[in-house]
Amino acid sequence: MCVDEVHALRHPSCLSINIIIIIIIIIIIIIIIHQVRPSSPSFTSVDQSLIDVQQVAMLSIPDLIKKKRDGGTLSDGDIKTFVKSLSCGSIQDCQTGAMLMAIWQQGMDVHETATLTKEMMLSGEIMSWPREWAGLVVDKHSTGGVGDKVSLVLAPALAACGCKVPMISGRGLAHTGGTLDKLESIPGFSIHQSAEQVRAILSSVGCCIVGQTETLVPADRILYATRDITGTVDSLPLITGSIISKKGAESLMALVLDVKFGQAALYKDLRGAKELAQLLVKAGNELGMRTGAVLSRMDGVIGRSVGNSLEVIEALDVLKGGEQKDLMELVTTLGALLLTMTGLAADQSEGRRKISQAVSGGHALLKFQGMMEAQGVAKETARALCSAHTDYFKILRKAKHQLDLTASRDGVLVDVDGLILAEVLHKLGAGRSKAGQPVNHSVGAELLRSLGQKITKGTAWLRVHYEEPAPSPDQIERLQSALVLGSLADWQRQSLVQEVILPV
């Protein structure tokens, strides 16, 4: 631009024209804006729509409760909303309880149950494993029994057969014992392990038995605690969601379920237990885990001992080659099913043989020793517990008092009511009534005679280990009533395993 042109632009008349042009341009821009975005009320309507969405979200939980209460089927979105509200804490406790009661009353169909299980699993951390472990990561779950020490033998036996076993177990509640409580009777044993520590233990030993971490399935922790105080523990869909969501979060290749039935089990008859087993198997398989189940009797006692320290001792004796037919029947059956599902055994017969050899040959015992050391037990303690001749009570706590109960007449030991034993021992301190309560690891009982054995009047048949409180006369009478005497014609050995449900 030349100097004359610059001076011309500075002339007053030129400036006036420029200002007019600028004003016209501004007016045109405003008109265009109003044509594209007519007025501010439209923004208000957008804001209002957001408010409306928030109000709908706030109303959704009561609506979902009503829907299920009235027998409706919850959609995938409905269930996702419910579980997410648990995880983020936006749902009130009373609403959670109301939804659980609605589910307990109306039930859930197979698809609802599968969706609930999946959403619960996705509410927290999903564990991951090295690529070279593909197809080898397995676990087992039991619905709870009396003297159920199966995991203490099965986990190291599976590890000895080449499996990786990240067994996430629970504590005892009511009359059933908990694997974690049993292991904590061993001085130094820590059930609290991070995901990184679990991977390290599996890499070096092959098995670990730990508690649920804070980040694993947080929705289940809320629902489990609420179920316990709302009378909804026995809901099939809720049981399924709780069990399978945790196992799914372990990223398992295979899972076996020990679903018990009988007078000392959650389900008293085979029909109810089978319904639960089939639901669990279907839910597990739908999450990508090869899942099978074993239906087993739970009337008496598994093995000969009940109580945390006493059950650890019995499990160690079996790992050292001691004979305990009913316990080993469950260990070999459950283990064989897992070895077959992973391809480590051609069939269940070969699987049972491999598990049995792992135990009888001492390989499982070495794995148990390694697991103890990896989870905090001093090497000298672990080695002493696993040695051939050891005084267990120099390491494990022994109750201050023992009381032998004797038979009131001659007869053949036909049965022992496991539920009565468990309930009395629970009152004596072996169990807990509320989550978080301590237990006395030394309290328990030993069967001094075997089923089918003849006993005479005055023969000791049960040894009770107790501290404070001492058994009352009523409790002693109840314990005596657990003994069932008859004739040889009244007794025949029954297999604990009633049926095996293979993966679908």
Long-range contacts (C-beta under 8 A, 24 or more apart in sequence): 57-81, 61-85, 61-91, 61-95, 61-99, 62-95, 64-99, 65-95, 65-98, 65-99, 65-102, 68-99, 68-102, 68-103, 68-106, 69-98, 69-102, 69-105, 69-106, 71-106, 73-109, 73-112, 74-108, 74-112, 74-115, 76-115, 79-112, 79-115, 79-116, 79-119, 80-115, 80-119, 82-119, 83-116, 83-119, 83-120, 83-123, 83-219, 84-119, 84-123, 86-123, 86-218, 86-219, 86-222, 86-223, 87-123, 87-124, 87-218, 87-219, 93-226, 96-222, 96-223, 96-226, 97-226, 97-229, 97-230, 100-223, 100-226, 100-227, 100-230, 100-232, 100-235, 100-238, 101-230, 101-231, 101-232, 103-232, 103-235, 103-237, 103-238, 104-231, 104-232, 104-234, 104-235, 104-238, 107-235, 107-236, 107-237, 108-237, 110-279, 110-282, 112-237, 113-236, 113-237, 113-240, 113-241, 113-279, 113-283, 114-282, 114-283, 114-286, 114-287, 116-237, 116-240, 116-241, 117-240, 117-241, 117-244, 117-245, 117-248, 117-283, 117-286, 117-287, 118-245, 118-248, 118-286, 118-287, 119-219, 120-217, 120-219, 120-220, 120-223, 120-241, 120-242, 120-245, 121-217, 121-244, 121-245, 121-246, 121-248, 121-249, 121-287, 123-217, 123-218, 123-219, 123-220, 123-245, 124-215, 124-216, 124-217, 124-218, 124-219, 124-249, 125-195, 125-213, 125-215, 125-216, 125-249, 126-249, 126-251, 127-166, 127-195, 127-198, 127-216, 127-249, 127-250, 127-251, 128-251, 129-164, 129-199, 129-202, 129-251, 130-199, 130-203, 133-164, 133-202, 134-253, 135-253, 135-342, 135-343, 136-162, 136-163, 136-164, 136-253, 136-342, 136-344, 137-163, 137-164, 137-165, 137-166, 137-250, 137-251, 137-252, 137-253, 137-254, 138-163, 138-164, 138-165, 138-252, 138-253, 138-254, 138-255, 138-256, 138-338, 138-341, 138-342, 139-165, 139-166, 139-167, 139-168, 139-247, 139-250, 139-252, 139-255, 139-256, 140-167, 140-255, 140-256, 140-257, 140-258, 140-334, 140-338, 141-243, 141-247, 141-255, 141-256, 141-257, 141-258, 142-257, 142-258, 142-260, 143-257, 143-258, 143-259, 143-260, 143-265, 143-266, 143-267, 143-273, 143-276, 144-176, 144-177, 144-260, 144-265, 144-266, 145-176, 145-177, 145-260, 145-264, 145-265, 145-298, 145-302, 145-418, 146-175, 146-176, 146-177, 146-264, 146-298, 146-300, 146-301, 146-302, 146-306, 146-418, 146-419, 146-421, 146-422, 147-177, 147-301, 147-302, 147-303, 147-304, 147-305, 147-306, 147-311, 147-418, 148-176, 148-177, 148-302, 149-182, 149-302, 149-303, 149-305, 149-311, 149-312, 149-314, 149-315, 149-327, 150-258, 150-302, 150-327, 150-330, 150-331, 150-334, 151-179, 151-209, 152-179, 152-182, 152-183, 152-209, 152-311, 152-312, 152-315, 152-319, 152-368, 153-315, 153-318, 153-319, 153-327, 153-328, 153-331, 153-359, 153-364, 154-331, 154-334, 154-335, 154-355, 155-207, 155-208, 155-209, 155-367, 155-368, 155-371, 156-206, 156-207, 156-319, 156-358, 156-364, 156-365, 156-366, 156-367, 156-368, 156-371, 157-331, 157-335, 157-355, 157-358, 157-359, 157-363, 157-364, 157-367, 158-206, 158-207, 158-335, 158-338, 158-339, 158-355, 159-205, 159-206, 159-207, 159-364, 159-367, 159-371, 160-206, 160-358, 160-363, 160-364, 160-366, 160-367, 161-335, 161-339, 161-344, 161-354, 161-355, 161-358, 162-206, 162-344, 163-206, 163-207, 163-338, 163-339, 163-342, 163-344, 164-202, 164-206, 164-207, 165-202, 165-206, 165-207, 165-208, 166-198, 166-202, 166-207, 166-208, 166-210, 166-250, 167-207, 167-208, 167-209, 167-210, 168-210, 168-211, 168-212, 168-216, 168-246, 168-247, 168-250, 169-209, 169-210, 169-211, 170-211, 170-212, 171-211, 171-432, 171-435, 172-431, 172-432, 172-439, 173-228, 173-431, 173-432, 173-435, 174-426, 174-431, 174-433, 175-264, 175-419, 175-422, 175-423, 175-426, 175-431, 176-422, 176-431, 177-306, 177-307, 177-308, 177-311, 177-422, 177-430, 177-431, 179-209, 180-209, 180-211, 181-308, 181-439, 181-441, 182-308, 182-309, 182-311, 182-312, 182-315, 183-209, 183-312, 184-308, 184-441, 185-308, 185-309, 185-312, 185-396, 185-397, 185-441, 185-442, 186-312, 186-372, 186-377, 186-381, 186-385, 186-395, 186-396, 187-377, 187-378, 187-381, 187-395, 187-396, 188-376, 188-377, 188-378, 188-381, 189-372, 189-375, 189-376, 189-377, 190-375, 190-376, 191-375, 193-375, 200-374, 201-371, 201-374, 201-375, 204-370, 204-374, 205-367, 205-370, 205-371, 205-374, 206-367, 206-370, 207-367, 207-371, 208-371, 208-374, 208-375, 209-371, 209-375, 210-375, 212-246, 216-246, 216-249, 217-245, 217-246, 217-249, 219-245, 220-245, 220-246, 225-435, 228-435, 234-266, 236-275, 236-276, 236-279, 237-279, 239-276, 239-280, 240-276, 240-279, 240-280, 240-283, 241-283, 243-280, 244-280, 244-283, 244-284, 244-287, 244-291, 247-284, 247-289, 248-284, 248-287, 248-288, 248-289, 252-289, 253-289, 253-290, 253-341, 253-342, 254-289, 254-290, 254-291, 254-292, 254-338, 254-341, 254-342, 255-284, 255-289, 255-290, 255-291, 255-292, 256-291, 256-292, 256-293, 256-294, 256-334, 256-337, 256-338, 256-341, 257-281, 257-284, 257-291, 257-292, 257-293, 257-294, 258-293, 258-294, 258-296, 258-330, 258-334, 259-293, 259-294, 259-295, 259-296, 260-295, 260-296, 260-297, 260-298, 261-295, 261-296, 261-297, 261-298, 261-498, 262-297, 262-298, 262-299, 263-298, 263-299, 263-417, 263-418, 263-419, 264-298, 264-299, 264-300, 264-417, 264-418, 264-419, 264-422, 265-298, 270-295, 270-498, 270-499, 274-499, 274-501, 277-501, 278-501, 281-501, 281-503, 281-504, 282-504, 285-503, 285-504, 290-341, 290-503, 291-503, 292-337, 292-341, 292-500, 292-501, 292-502, 292-503, 293-500, 293-501, 294-330, 294-333, 294-334, 294-337, 294-497, 294-499, 294-500, 294-501, 295-497, 295-498, 295-499, 295-500, 295-501, 296-330, 296-496, 296-497, 296-498, 297-494, 297-495, 297-496, 297-498, 298-418, 299-415, 299-417, 299-418, 300-415, 300-416, 300-417, 300-418, 300-451, 301-416, 301-418, 301-421, 301-447, 302-326, 302-327, 302-330, 302-496, 303-327, 304-446, 304-447, 304-450, 305-444, 305-445, 305-446, 305-447, 306-418, 306-421, 306-422, 306-425, 306-430, 306-444, 306-445, 307-425, 307-430, 307-441, 307-442, 307-443, 307-444, 307-445, 307-465, 308-430, 308-439, 308-441, 308-442, 308-443, 308-444, 309-392, 309-396, 309-397, 309-398, 309-441, 309-442, 309-444, 310-444, 310-445, 310-446, 310-465, 311-444, 312-396, 313-392, 313-396, 316-365, 316-368, 316-385, 316-386, 316-392, 318-359, 319-359, 319-362, 319-364, 319-365, 319-368, 319-386, 320-362, 320-365, 320-386, 320-388, 321-359, 321-360, 321-362, 326-496, 328-356, 328-359, 329-495, 329-496, 329-497, 330-496, 330-497, 331-355, 331-359, 332-356, 333-497, 333-500, 337-500, 337-502, 341-503, 348-500, 396-441, 396-442, 397-441, 397-442, 398-442, 398-465, 399-440, 399-442, 399-443, 399-444, 399-465, 399-466, 399-467, 400-442, 400-466, 400-467, 401-465, 401-466, 401-467, 401-470, 402-463, 402-464, 402-465, 402-466, 403-463, 403-464, 403-466, 403-471, 403-476, 404-448, 404-460, 404-462, 404-463, 404-464, 405-460, 405-461, 405-462, 405-463, 405-464, 405-476, 405-479, 405-480, 405-483, 406-457, 406-458, 406-459, 406-460, 406-461, 407-455, 407-456, 407-457, 407-458, 407-459, 407-461, 407-483, 407-485, 408-457, 408-480, 409-457, 409-485, 410-454, 410-455, 410-456, 410-457, 410-485, 411-454, 411-455, 411-485, 411-486, 411-487, 412-452, 412-453, 412-454, 412-455, 412-485, 412-486, 412-487, 412-488, 412-490, 412-491, 413-449, 413-450, 413-451, 413-452, 413-453, 413-454, 413-455, 413-461, 413-483, 413-484, 413-485, 413-491, 414-451, 414-452, 414-484, 414-485, 414-486, 414-490, 414-491, 415-451, 415-484, 415-491, 416-447, 416-451, 416-482, 416-483, 416-484, 417-481, 417-482, 417-484, 418-482, 420-478, 420-479, 420-481, 420-482, 421-445, 421-462, 421-479, 421-482, 423-478, 424-471, 424-475, 424-478, 424-479, 425-464, 427-475, 428-464, 428-466, 428-469, 428-471, 428-475, 429-466, 429-467, 429-468, 429-469, 440-467, 442-467, 443-467, 445-479, 451-491, 451-493, 452-488, 452-491, 452-493, 454-488, 455-485
